[in-house]
Amino acid sequence: MRDLAQWIVHAAEVRLTGIYDGIGPIRKRGEFLAECAAALNASCTFTWIDREFLEAHDVRRWAGPRSLPMWLPLPDFAGFQTRDTSPAREAGLTSRPPGETARDTLHWLRESHGPVIGLSSDEESAVLSAWHVRNAAATGT
């Protein structure tokens, strides 16, 4: 958001006109998350859970309480944030690496005791546990 805000101010100052999509470069979710985890030196394992299971466990999309940040289920949001951003990039919009944003955001949250959105640690553990129990039962392990 800082990059976009800085670019919007710049665009206003130079009286830039036109239509621009102010989103970051297209990335696969797993790559994005791995880059953030690496930047934070986080030891984690990603578990991909299907939409039906998440919704059945009251995991909400995108933001807010009990949400999974940055999750927009398919097919409802297919193509979301996949538009051509080259006009905005050519007009000066840049994006810092996700890892840098992850570090800065974590620092901000710790310093400000800022709001933590999404699933709490306990909620996340409960959903993961239920998922693993279900899969163990389904595979007989």
Backbone torsions as a table, in degrees:
resi	resn	phi	psi	omega
1	MET	NA	-34.2	179.4
2	ARG	-61.2	-41.2	-179.8
3	ASP	-63.4	-43.2	-179.9
4	LEU	-65.8	-43.9	179.4
5	ALA	-61.6	-43.0	179.2
6	GLN	-62.4	-40.8	179.9
7	TRP	-68.4	-38.5	178.8
8	ILE	-62.7	-42.2	176.8
9	VAL	-62.2	-45.4	178.2
10	HIS	-59.6	-45.7	-179.2
11	ALA	-60.1	-38.6	178.4
12	ALA	-67.9	-41.7	-178.5
13	GLU	-63.6	-38.3	-178.7
14	VAL	-94.8	5.8	178.9
15	ARG	56.6	44.5	178.1
16	LEU	-67.0	135.6	176.7
17	THR	-125.0	157.3	178.0
18	GLY	133.1	-176.1	179.9
19	ILE	-111.1	126.3	-176.6
20	TYR	-136.0	142.9	171.9
21	ASP	-100.0	117.3	-175.9
22	GLY	-96.5	56.1	177.4
23	ILE	-114.7	163.5	-179.6
24	GLY	-76.9	176.3	177.9
25	PRO	-60.1	149.6	178.9
26	ILE	-70.9	130.8	178.3
27	ARG	-138.7	153.1	171.1
28	LYS	-75.7	143.2	-176.3
29	ARG	-56.1	-45.3	-179.0
30	GLY	-61.1	-41.0	178.2
31	GLU	-65.1	-43.0	178.8
32	PHE	-59.8	-49.1	-178.4
33	LEU	-65.4	-39.9	179.0
34	ALA	-63.2	-39.5	178.9
35	GLU	-65.4	-41.1	177.8
36	CYS	-65.1	-45.1	-179.9
37	ALA	-61.5	-43.1	179.6
38	ALA	-62.7	-41.3	-179.5
39	ALA	-64.8	-27.9	-179.4
40	LEU	-96.5	4.2	-175.9
41	ASN	52.6	39.0	-177.8
42	ALA	-88.5	133.9	174.6
43	SER	-97.5	104.9	-176.7
44	CYS	-145.3	161.5	175.3
45	THR	-121.7	131.8	178.8
46	PHE	-87.4	135.5	177.8
47	THR	-121.5	119.9	-178.4
48	TRP	-92.4	119.0	-175.7
49	ILE	-117.5	138.6	-176.1
50	ASP	-75.1	158.1	-175.2
51	ARG	-56.6	-46.4	-176.3
52	GLU	-59.0	-42.3	-179.9
53	PHE	-65.6	-45.9	179.9
54	LEU	-60.2	-46.7	-179.3
55	GLU	-64.8	-36.4	178.2
56	ALA	-65.9	-22.7	178.8
57	HIS	-104.3	22.8	175.5
58	ASP	55.9	35.3	172.6
59	VAL	-88.5	123.9	-175.6
60	ARG	-97.2	159.8	-177.2
61	ARG	-90.1	152.5	167.2
62	TRP	72.2	-67.1	-174.2
63	ALA	-157.3	163.1	177.9
64	GLY	101.5	-179.5	-179.7
65	PRO	-59.0	143.9	178.9
66	ARG	55.5	28.7	-179.2
67	SER	-100.5	163.4	172.0
68	LEU	-109.6	98.0	-175.1
69	PRO	-52.7	138.5	177.4
70	MET	71.9	9.3	177.0
71	TRP	-94.5	119.0	171.8
72	LEU	-126.9	110.0	-171.0
73	PRO	-67.9	149.0	174.7
74	LEU	-91.1	149.8	6.2
75	PRO	-90.3	-1.6	-174.8
76	ASP	-52.7	-38.2	-174.0
77	PHE	-116.2	25.8	177.5
78	ALA	-58.0	131.5	178.8
79	GLY	87.9	-7.3	179.7
80	PHE	-61.4	131.8	-178.6
81	GLN	61.1	36.2	176.9
82	THR	-123.6	19.9	-179.3
83	ARG	-79.0	163.3	179.8
84	ASP	-70.3	116.9	-179.9
85	THR	-101.4	6.8	-176.1
86	SER	-60.2	-36.3	176.7
87	PRO	-60.3	-41.9	178.8
88	ALA	-67.1	-40.2	179.2
89	ARG	-64.2	-42.4	178.8
90	GLU	-65.7	-25.2	178.5
91	ALA	-91.3	10.0	172.1
92	GLY	107.4	-3.2	179.1
93	LEU	-69.9	128.8	176.3
94	THR	-123.1	162.3	177.1
95	SER	-132.4	125.4	175.9
96	ARG	-72.5	158.6	-178.3
97	PRO	-61.5	144.7	179.9
98	PRO	-55.9	-35.2	179.5
99	GLY	-61.7	-38.5	178.2
100	GLU	-65.5	-43.6	177.5
101	THR	-63.1	-40.4	178.6
102	ALA	-61.1	-44.9	178.6
103	ARG	-63.5	-45.8	-179.4
104	ASP	-63.5	-40.5	-179.7
105	THR	-66.6	-43.3	178.0
106	LEU	-62.4	-41.7	177.2
107	HIS	-60.8	-46.0	179.7
108	TRP	-61.0	-45.5	-179.7
109	LEU	-60.9	-41.6	-179.4
110	ARG	-69.5	-42.3	-178.3
111	GLU	-69.5	-39.6	-174.2
112	SER	-96.8	-5.2	-172.5
113	HIS	52.3	39.1	-174.9
114	GLY	-62.8	172.1	-177.2
115	PRO	-68.8	138.6	173.0
116	VAL	-106.1	120.5	179.7
117	ILE	-104.0	166.8	179.4
118	GLY	97.9	-160.9	178.3
119	LEU	-75.5	140.2	171.5
120	SER	-72.3	168.0	178.4
121	SER	-58.5	-41.7	179.3
122	ASP	-65.6	-41.6	179.0
123	GLU	-64.8	-42.7	178.7
124	GLU	-62.1	-45.1	179.2
125	SER	-60.4	-41.2	-179.3
126	ALA	-64.9	-42.7	179.6
127	VAL	-65.8	-45.5	179.3
128	LEU	-62.3	-42.6	178.9
129	SER	-61.1	-45.7	179.1
130	ALA	-61.6	-40.0	179.3
131	TRP	-62.9	-46.9	-178.4
132	HIS	-67.3	-37.6	176.9
133	VAL	-63.4	-46.6	-180.0
134	ARG	-60.4	-45.0	-178.5
135	ASN	-68.8	-36.2	176.6
136	ALA	-63.7	-41.6	179.2
137	ALA	-66.4	-39.5	-179.0
138	ALA	-67.5	-32.8	-178.1
139	THR	-98.5	-5.3	-179.9
140	GLY	73.8	22.4	178.6
141	THR	-103.5	NA	NA
